[in-house]
Amino acid sequence: MEKKSGKVITFGEIMLRLAPEGYYRFVQAPRFGVTYGGGEANVAIALANFGMDVAFVTKLPTHEIGQAAVNTLRQFGVDTSKIVRGGSRVGIYFLEKGASQRPSKVIYDRAGSAIATALPTDFDWNAIFAGAAWFHFTGITPALGDTMAAICLEACKTAKAKGLQVSCDLNYRKNLWSREKAGVVMEQLMPFVDLCIANEEDAADVFGIHAKNSDIGSGKISHEGYQEVTKALMDRFGFKQTAITLRESLSANDNNWAAILYDGREYVFSKKYAVHIVDRVGGGDSFGAGLIYGCLQGLSPQETLEFAVAASCLKHSIEGDFNLISVDEVKKLAGGDASGRVQR
């Protein structure tokens, strides 16, 4: 695959994350730690850590909490010059970490956030995409409201008209919209997408495409079933590539982690990692960032998938939403060094 140059643009919401310390439950927590995160912002920061030129587009208030979110992005080398300022609040989400057989829990407080109330006139996509090679968004962004869905559609149309590659992580969130609404809206966006990214459940939740012989609740994943899912997505929407993460959930702390990539010619499976989880939020975003990096670096499909899965495996070991991992660290793991021994 040919190496490509140009900026990556990601578009979505960055939120304030409030979480009890350690494994405290919400009802017993004496204090909450503050970090920031959000699907497309997580991708931007991961790519910046890989040394790529990347900008994050959103809308944030001019007050200090909005500025703190901007400063967090800047800290990791993300271009924030395209962020629109305005609105009254930053969206919040509360995270309670699961343990053993108790799952993690998320509570959203994001209604009326600056990005959710943004207008189409806030974003000049022709200017935003100047010098860009890639545009990335997730299904979370159009789920924020009909206006945001229209803004995403305009962004996708402009990106394709300017020759950008477009990637979308389906990222279905039941707390934001229904399966029926998601299916209708995402159906309109998919014709502009080159790389579709999903987890084990997204294709079923959004488009009613189910994997045979798989049971997510018990951790049973059928490779053959997900081959059929990737092909069904490709046949329906004409993507250039489709990638699906395959998480076998043994418990809240321990998962097996792998993925499949299909380019219309061959199915590529990654190696499987046994992951002991420190923080799983952002795992899918780090996978998406790894795919984008591999594609832009001209890696083969197998190399791209192995890089993406290794990157997301390492993210599960890091507190917070962001994957603070270098290319060298990813390559070492993808190359077979999974011992976790001290590096001196």
C-alpha positions as CSV (number, residue, x, y, z in Angstrom):
1,M,0.0,0.0,0.0
2,E,1.3,3.5,-0.9
3,K,2.3,5.8,1.9
4,K,0.2,9.0,2.0
5,S,0.9,12.4,3.4
6,G,-1.5,15.1,4.8
7,K,-3.2,16.0,8.0
8,V,-5.8,13.8,9.7
9,I,-9.0,15.6,10.8
10,T,-11.2,14.1,13.5
11,F,-14.6,15.6,14.5
12,G,-16.7,15.0,17.6
13,E,-17.2,15.8,21.3
14,I,-14.6,15.9,24.0
15,M,-16.1,15.5,27.5
16,L,-15.1,15.9,31.1
17,R,-14.7,12.5,32.7
18,L,-15.5,12.1,36.4
19,A,-14.5,8.8,38.0
20,P,-14.3,7.4,41.5
21,E,-10.8,6.4,42.6
22,G,-9.9,2.8,41.9
23,Y,-12.8,0.5,42.0
24,Y,-15.1,2.5,44.2
25,R,-18.8,2.5,43.2
26,F,-20.5,5.8,42.6
27,V,-22.5,5.6,45.8
28,Q,-19.4,5.2,48.0
29,A,-17.0,7.5,46.3
30,P,-15.7,10.3,48.5
31,R,-14.1,12.1,45.5
32,F,-14.0,12.0,41.7
33,G,-10.9,12.3,39.5
34,V,-11.0,14.6,36.5
35,T,-9.8,13.7,33.0
36,Y,-11.0,14.4,29.5
37,G,-11.9,12.1,26.7
38,G,-14.2,11.3,23.8
39,G,-14.1,9.0,20.7
40,E,-12.6,11.3,18.1
41,A,-10.4,13.2,20.5
42,N,-9.0,9.9,21.7
43,V,-8.1,9.0,18.1
44,A,-6.5,12.4,17.6
45,I,-4.3,12.1,20.6
46,A,-3.3,8.5,19.7
47,L,-2.3,9.7,16.2
48,A,-0.4,12.6,17.6
49,N,1.6,10.2,19.9
50,F,2.4,8.2,16.7
51,G,4.0,11.4,15.3
52,M,1.2,12.3,12.9
53,D,-0.1,15.7,12.0
54,V,-3.7,15.7,13.3
55,A,-6.3,18.3,14.2
56,F,-9.4,17.8,16.3
57,V,-12.6,19.7,15.4
58,T,-15.3,20.4,18.0
59,K,-17.1,23.3,19.7
60,L,-16.2,24.2,23.3
61,P,-17.2,27.1,25.6
62,T,-14.9,30.0,26.2
63,H,-14.9,29.5,29.9
64,E,-12.1,27.8,31.9
65,I,-13.5,24.3,31.7
66,G,-13.7,24.6,27.9
67,Q,-10.2,25.9,27.9
68,A,-9.0,23.1,30.1
69,A,-10.2,20.6,27.4
70,V,-8.4,22.6,24.7
71,N,-5.2,22.6,26.8
72,T,-5.4,18.8,27.3
73,L,-5.4,18.3,23.5
74,R,-2.5,20.8,23.0
75,Q,-0.5,19.0,25.7
76,F,-0.3,15.9,23.4
77,G,0.4,17.8,20.2
78,V,-3.0,17.9,18.6
79,D,-3.8,21.0,16.5
80,T,-6.7,22.9,18.2
81,S,-6.8,25.8,15.8
82,K,-10.0,24.5,14.1
83,I,-12.0,24.3,17.4
84,V,-15.0,26.6,17.4
85,R,-15.6,28.5,20.7
86,G,-19.0,29.1,22.1
87,G,-21.9,27.5,23.9
88,S,-22.4,27.2,27.6
89,R,-21.2,23.8,28.8
90,V,-18.8,20.9,28.3
91,G,-20.5,17.5,28.3
92,I,-19.8,15.2,31.3
93,Y,-19.6,11.5,31.7
94,F,-19.3,9.6,35.0
95,L,-17.3,6.3,34.9
96,E,-17.5,3.5,37.5
97,K,-14.9,0.8,36.8
98,G,-16.1,-2.7,36.9
99,A,-14.2,-5.6,38.5
100,S,-14.4,-9.3,38.2
101,Q,-18.0,-10.1,37.2
102,R,-19.3,-6.6,37.9
103,P,-19.3,-4.6,34.7
104,S,-18.2,-1.0,34.3
105,K,-20.9,1.6,34.2
106,V,-21.2,5.0,32.4
107,I,-23.7,7.8,33.2
108,Y,-23.9,10.7,30.7
109,D,-24.6,14.3,31.5
110,R,-24.1,15.8,28.1
111,A,-27.4,17.2,27.0
112,G,-27.1,20.8,25.8
113,S,-23.3,20.7,25.5
114,A,-21.6,23.2,23.1
115,I,-21.1,20.7,20.3
116,A,-24.6,19.2,20.7
117,T,-26.0,22.7,20.1
118,A,-23.7,23.7,17.3
119,L,-25.0,25.0,14.0
120,P,-23.9,24.1,10.5
121,T,-22.5,27.6,10.0
122,D,-20.0,27.0,12.8
123,F,-17.9,24.8,10.6
124,D,-16.2,25.8,7.3
125,W,-15.4,22.4,6.0
126,N,-13.6,23.6,2.9
127,A,-11.2,25.5,5.1
128,I,-10.9,22.8,7.7
129,F,-10.0,20.1,5.1
130,A,-7.3,22.3,3.5
131,G,-4.1,20.1,3.3
132,A,-5.9,17.1,4.9
133,A,-5.7,13.5,3.7
134,W,-8.0,11.8,6.1
135,F,-11.3,12.5,8.0
136,H,-12.5,10.5,10.9
137,F,-15.7,10.5,12.9
138,T,-17.8,8.1,14.9
139,G,-21.5,7.2,15.3
140,I,-21.5,9.1,18.6
141,T,-21.4,12.5,16.9
142,P,-24.5,12.2,14.6
143,A,-26.3,10.7,17.6
144,L,-26.1,14.0,19.4
145,G,-29.0,15.4,17.5
146,D,-30.5,15.9,14.0
147,T,-28.4,19.1,13.5
148,M,-25.2,17.2,14.3
149,A,-26.2,14.4,11.9
150,A,-26.7,17.0,9.2
151,I,-23.3,18.6,10.0
152,C,-21.6,15.2,9.8
153,L,-23.2,14.6,6.4
154,E,-22.0,17.9,5.1
155,A,-18.5,17.1,6.4
156,C,-18.5,13.7,4.7
157,K,-19.7,15.2,1.4
158,T,-17.0,17.9,1.5
159,A,-14.3,15.4,2.5
160,K,-15.1,13.1,-0.5
161,A,-15.3,16.1,-2.9
162,K,-11.8,17.1,-1.8
163,G,-10.4,13.6,-2.2
164,L,-10.0,12.7,1.5
165,Q,-10.2,9.1,2.8
166,V,-13.0,8.9,5.3
167,S,-13.2,6.5,8.3
168,C,-16.1,5.9,10.7
169,D,-16.3,3.9,13.9
170,L,-20.0,2.9,14.2
171,N,-19.7,3.2,18.0
172,Y,-23.4,2.6,18.8
173,R,-24.5,4.1,22.1
174,K,-28.0,3.0,23.3
175,N,-28.1,5.9,25.8
176,L,-28.0,8.4,22.9
177,W,-30.4,7.0,20.3
178,S,-32.5,4.0,19.3
179,R,-31.3,1.3,17.0
180,E,-33.9,2.3,14.5
181,K,-32.8,6.0,14.5
182,A,-29.1,5.0,14.3
183,G,-29.8,2.8,11.3
184,V,-31.6,5.5,9.4
185,V,-29.0,8.2,10.0
186,M,-25.9,6.0,9.6
187,E,-27.3,4.6,6.3
188,Q,-27.1,8.1,4.9
189,L,-23.5,8.6,6.0
190,M,-22.0,5.2,5.0
191,P,-21.8,5.9,1.2
192,F,-19.0,8.4,1.9
193,V,-17.0,6.1,4.1
194,D,-13.9,4.2,2.9
195,L,-13.0,2.4,6.2
196,C,-15.7,1.2,8.5
197,I,-14.7,0.2,12.0
198,A,-17.0,-1.7,14.4
199,N,-17.0,-3.8,17.5
200,E,-18.7,-7.2,17.9
201,E,-22.1,-5.7,18.4
202,D,-22.2,-2.5,16.3
203,A,-23.2,-4.1,13.0
204,A,-26.1,-5.9,14.7
205,D,-27.2,-2.8,16.7
206,V,-27.1,-0.3,13.8
207,F,-27.7,-2.4,10.7
208,G,-29.2,-5.6,11.9
209,I,-26.3,-7.7,10.6
210,H,-25.7,-10.5,13.1
211,A,-22.7,-12.8,13.5
212,K,-23.6,-16.5,13.4
213,N,-22.5,-18.8,16.2
214,S,-21.4,-16.0,18.5
215,D,-22.6,-15.0,22.0
216,I,-21.2,-11.8,23.2
217,G,-22.5,-12.3,26.7
218,S,-20.6,-15.5,27.2
219,G,-17.5,-14.4,25.3
220,K,-18.0,-16.8,22.4
221,I,-16.7,-15.3,19.2
222,S,-16.9,-17.1,15.8
223,H,-14.3,-16.0,13.2
224,E,-16.4,-17.4,10.4
225,G,-19.5,-15.5,11.7
226,Y,-17.6,-12.2,11.6
227,Q,-16.2,-12.9,8.2
228,E,-19.8,-12.9,7.0
229,V,-20.5,-9.7,8.9
230,T,-17.6,-7.8,7.3
231,K,-18.6,-9.1,3.8
232,A,-22.2,-8.1,4.4
233,L,-21.2,-4.6,5.4
234,M,-18.9,-4.3,2.4
235,D,-21.6,-5.6,0.0
236,R,-24.2,-3.2,1.4
237,F,-22.2,0.0,1.5
238,G,-19.2,-0.5,-0.8
239,F,-16.5,0.3,1.8
240,K,-12.9,-0.2,0.7
241,Q,-12.1,-1.8,4.1
242,T,-14.0,-3.1,7.1
243,A,-12.5,-3.9,10.5
244,I,-14.1,-5.4,13.5
245,T,-12.6,-5.8,17.0
246,L,-13.3,-9.2,18.6
247,R,-13.4,-8.9,22.4
248,E,-13.9,-12.1,24.3
249,S,-15.0,-10.8,27.7
250,L,-14.0,-13.3,30.4
251,S,-14.7,-10.8,33.1
252,A,-14.5,-7.0,33.6
253,N,-10.8,-7.4,34.3
254,D,-9.7,-10.0,31.7
255,N,-10.5,-10.1,28.0
256,N,-9.1,-11.8,25.0
257,W,-8.5,-9.1,22.3
258,A,-8.2,-9.6,18.5
259,A,-9.6,-8.2,15.2
260,I,-10.5,-8.9,11.6
261,L,-9.9,-6.8,8.6
262,Y,-11.5,-7.3,5.1
263,D,-10.6,-5.4,2.0
264,G,-12.9,-7.1,-0.4
265,R,-10.3,-9.6,-1.5
266,E,-9.0,-11.3,1.6
267,Y,-9.8,-11.7,5.3
268,V,-7.0,-10.9,7.7
269,F,-7.0,-11.9,11.3
270,S,-4.7,-10.6,14.0
271,K,-3.0,-12.5,16.8
272,K,-5.0,-12.7,20.0
273,Y,-3.9,-11.0,23.2
274,A,-4.9,-11.9,26.8
275,V,-5.5,-8.5,28.3
276,H,-5.6,-7.7,32.0
277,I,-7.5,-4.4,32.0
278,V,-6.5,-1.2,33.8
279,D,-8.9,1.0,31.9
280,R,-10.8,-0.2,28.9
281,V,-12.3,3.1,27.8
282,G,-10.8,4.2,24.5
283,G,-9.8,0.7,23.5
284,G,-11.8,0.9,20.3
285,D,-10.6,4.4,19.6
286,S,-7.0,3.3,19.9
287,F,-7.7,0.5,17.4
288,G,-9.2,3.0,15.0
289,A,-6.1,5.2,15.3
290,G,-3.8,2.3,14.6
291,L,-5.7,1.4,11.5
292,I,-5.5,5.0,10.2
293,Y,-1.8,5.1,11.0
294,G,-1.2,1.8,9.2
295,C,-3.1,2.9,6.1
296,L,-1.4,6.3,5.9
297,Q,2.0,4.7,6.4
298,G,1.4,2.3,3.5
299,L,1.5,-0.9,5.6
300,S,0.0,-4.1,4.3
301,P,-3.4,-5.1,5.5
302,Q,-1.8,-7.7,7.9
303,E,0.7,-5.2,9.2
304,T,-2.0,-2.5,9.6
305,L,-4.2,-4.9,11.6
306,E,-1.4,-6.2,13.8
307,F,-0.3,-2.6,14.6
308,A,-3.9,-1.5,15.4
309,V,-4.6,-4.5,17.7
310,A,-1.3,-4.2,19.5
311,A,-1.9,-0.4,20.0
312,S,-5.4,-1.1,21.4
313,C,-4.0,-3.9,23.6
314,L,-1.6,-1.5,25.2
315,K,-4.3,1.1,25.7
316,H,-6.1,-1.2,28.1
317,S,-3.1,-0.8,30.4
318,I,-3.4,3.0,30.7
319,E,-5.6,5.1,32.9
320,G,-7.9,7.6,31.2
321,D,-9.3,7.7,27.7
322,F,-6.1,8.4,25.8
323,N,-3.6,5.9,24.4
324,L,-0.3,7.4,25.5
325,I,1.9,4.9,23.5
326,S,4.6,5.4,21.0
327,V,5.1,3.7,17.6
328,D,8.1,1.8,18.9
329,E,6.2,0.4,21.9
330,V,3.4,-0.8,19.5
331,K,5.9,-2.4,17.1
332,K,7.7,-4.2,19.9
333,L,4.4,-5.8,21.1
334,A,3.2,-6.5,17.5
335,G,6.6,-8.1,16.8
336,G,6.2,-10.6,19.6
337,D,7.6,-9.0,22.8
338,A,4.6,-9.4,25.1
339,S,6.5,-10.3,28.2
340,G,5.9,-7.0,30.0
341,R,9.5,-7.2,31.4
342,V,11.1,-4.0,32.7
343,Q,12.7,-2.0,29.8
344,R,16.2,-0.7,30.9
